[in-house]
Amino acid sequence: MTKLMDLKIDFAFKQVFGKEGNEPILLAFLNAALQLPKEKRLSSVEILNPEINREHIEDKASVLDIHAKTEQGEHVNIEIQLANKFDMEKRTLYYWSRIYSAQMQKGMPYTDLAKTITINILNFRFLQETDRFHTTFHLYEDQEQFPLTDVLEIHFMEIPKLMDKWEQRAVNPHDNELERWLLLLEADDHEEIRKELEAIAMRDPVMKRAFDEWEDLSRDEKKWVEYESRRKAILDEMAAVREAEIRQQRAREEGLAEGKAETARNLLMLGVDVVTISKATGLSIDEIEKLKKQLH
């Protein structure tokens, strides 16, 4: 059995979903993601940035997104993120605004600006307000919820929440197209999911094509070198993010400890007994006694 690349690595995801010639795969994913009524489903899509530059692979700050255009002229941007950098909201709006404003040409009326859709596939929990793995945002009036405009549409797809539902047997990839495509991103090392999707591929020619493209990609030694280079860059970035989190947590803990010590010193100077101070600050009796000695 061919060892498969992890499709959550953006290099591999783009090779399968965003490569020129693979438009049917991207089209199937978009129709599943956008959940349009049958009469409005997309029939064609153009990939606007199929190329991957070598320098982007090794640059952990680069974004290997997929930028596409539908037959209605709508712009769609798909980005996959492995780690939470805690800037997702602003990052999303920034990339949305870049694509939306890039349409403007000299002398062009604002009415010609096309709807722009951003799809964020996240390998971390993002929205604490809901257990749903797929959420969609638009611009609405606060009180009556009528739309200001339809030009902004932002999707978040949280893989860990989907996997929770998979473990609970609360998903049905046979009937739900979006669950099917998102579960594909976990199928490289999840044998049960892979077998389930392979069974679906027997009657879904586009899913079968995606598997074929994925396996062909994973057999390409040159692509494996590029994939590993990109994977290393992403893992290095994730390690840097984690280190920053640890430092922030340590700083918070040190600040909290110093705050407790300062409170204890103030209470000691006011003549409050050690036991009461311990209850008030959470410091041990021994810690407070040491602070008491320092005051004398």
N, C-alpha and C positions, 0 to 999 in steps of 0.2 A: 504494500500500500504506500502510495506517495506521501511523504511528509509534507504537510501543507503549511504555507506561510500563514501567519496570524493576520487576518483581514482587518483587525483593529489597528494595525500599523498602517498609517495613512498611505505609505508607498504601495503596499499590497492592495489596499482598498481602491486606490485610484487606478491601478493597473487592471483591475477587474471591472470596476463600475465607470471609470472615467477615461478609458482608452478609446481612441478613435477606432470605430468598427464594433465597439461594444455598446452602441446606443440602445439596442433592445433591452439589455440588462438594466441600464440606467433608467430607461423608460418604465420598465416594470416596477422598479423601486420607487420612482416618483409617483406613479399612479397609486401605489400602496400607501406611500407617505402622505400624499395630499388628500387622499380619501374623497376624491371628487365623485359626484353622481355619474352614473353610467354614460349619460349623454354628453358629459363634459370631460370625460377621461382624455388624457393626452394621447395623441396618435404619432407624434414625432418629437424628437429633441435633438438639439445640436450642441455638441461639447465644444466649448470655446477655448479651453486651455488643456488640451490632451497631453502636451509635452511635460516632461519632468527634467529640469536642469540638474546636472551633477552637483553643483554647489548647493542646491536646495536640499539634497539628500543628506549631506553632512552637516548642514547648518541647523542646529536644534531650534533656532528662533524662526525658521521659515515655516510656511504653511503650505502643505500639499493638499489644497482643497480641490473641489470639482466645481467649475463654473459652467453652467449650461443655459441654453435658451430654448423655450418651448415654441411650438408653432404659432402660439398667440402672441409671441414676443416677450413673454415673461422671463425674467432672469432668475435663476435658481443657483444658490451657492450651498455646497455640502461640505462640512468640515467634521472630521472625527478627532476627538480629544481623549487621551488616555488619563491625564492627570488634571486635577482641579487646581487652577492657578488663582482662584478666588477673584477673578475679574471677568467672569463669563458674561454677565449682563452687558457691561460696557464694551467688552471685546466684540460681542455679537452685534450691538448697535453700530459700532465703528465699521465693521466689515460690511454690514448691510448698507450703511450710508455711502461707503466707497463705491460699491457696485451700482447703487441707485444713482448717485451723482455722476458717475463715469459715463452714463448714457447721454448726458447733456452735450450737445454740440452748439457751436456758435449760431445764433439766430433761431434755435429750435424752441418751440413753445413748451411750457411746462406740462401741458396736457399730453404731450407725446412721451413723457417719462413712463416707462412700463412698470408694472407690478414687480417687486423684487422679494424673493422668498429665501430665507436662510434656514437651513436644516443643520442642527448640531447633534451629532451622535456622540454621546458621552459615556465613557467607561467608569463613571463615578456617580454618586448620588448628588443631585444638584438642588432640586426643589423640595424643601422639607414640608411644604404645605400639602403635598399630595403623594399617594402611593402609585398613581398612574405613571406608566413609563413613557407615555407620549403626551406632550402638552403643546398647545398651539396658541400663539398670542397675536392680537391685532390691536388697532387703535380704536377705542370705544369711548363714548361719553360716559362720565362716571355714574350719573343717576339713572338715565333711561337706556343705557347700553346700545345706543344706535352708533353705527360706525362713522368715523370722520372720513375715512378713505380706506380702500382695500389695497393700497400700494405696498403696505408693510405686512409681512406675514413671517413669523418666526416660530420654528419648531425645535423642541428639545426631546431627544430620545435617549433615555437613561437605561443602559444595558443592565446594570445591577438590579434594577427594579423588575425588568423583564425576566431575569434569571430567578428572582424570588418567585415569580408567578409560574415559571417553568417547574421549579422544585415543588410547588404546591399543586401542580397539574392543573393550573388555571389558564393555560394557553392552548390554542388549537391552530397550529400552523397549517393544517390541511385546509381550513376555511378562512383564516385570517392572513392576508397577504403580507401585511407589515410585520407581523410576528415571524412569519416565514423568513423574510429577508434579513431581519435583525438577528434572528437565531443563527443564520449563516455565519455571522461574525464570531460566533462561539464554537463553530463546528470543527475547527482545526484540531482541538484536543479534547473534545467532548463527544465520545463515541456514540452515545445514545442520541444526541441531537443530530449528529451526522447521518446516522442510519435513518432517522425519521425524515430528514430532508432528502436523502437519496431516494427514499420511497416516493416522496412527493415529486421529485424530479422525473420519475418514470411517466408521469402524466402532465408535467409542466415543462414544456420545451425550453422556456427561457431560464428556469432554474437549472435545468440540465446543461444548458450552454454556460451558465455561470460556473457550475462545477467543472466543466471541461476547461474553461479559461483559467480557473484557479489552479487546476492540476497541471496544465501546461506551463503556467507561470512558475509553479513550484518545482518543475523539472528543469527550469532554465538556470544553469549554473551562474551565468553572468548576472541574472536578475537576483539570484540568492546573495551574491556579493553586495549588490546595491541595497537589497532589503536589510541585510545584517548591518550595513553602514548606517542606514536610516534608523533601524531599531536601536542601535547603540546610542545615536544622538538623542533619541526620544528618552531612552532609559537614563541617560546622563542628566537630561533636563528634569526628569521626574525625581531623580536623586537630589538635585539641587533644590527643587521645590520642597521635598521632604525635609532636607537639612534646614531650610528657612523656617519651616513649620516648627521644628524642634527648637531652634533658637528663639523663636517668638514665644513658644510655650515656656521655655526655661526663663526667659526675661519676665514673663508674667508671674511665674512662680516666685522668682527672686523678689520681684516688686511686691508681691502679696506678703511674702515672709517679712520683708523690711517694714511693710505697713503694719503688720501685726506687732513687730518688735517696737516700733515707734509708739503705737497705742499702749502697749504694756509699760513702756518707760513713763509715758505721761500719767498713767494710772498709778504707778508706783510713787511718783512725785506728789500725787494727790493723797497718798496714804491709803490707797485701796489695798485690801489684803490679797495675798498671792493666789488663794483658791478662787476668789471672785474674778481676778484678772485672767486666770487660766480658763475659766468658763466663758469669759467674754471674748477672748482672742483665739482660743483653740490651742494655745501654746502649752507645753507641759510645765509642771511645777519646777522641774530642774532648769528648763530654759529661762523661766522667769527669775529664778534665784540667781542665775548667772548675770542677767540683765541688772538685777538689783545690786550685785557686787560691783558692777561697772559704774554705777551711779555714785558709789561712795569713794 
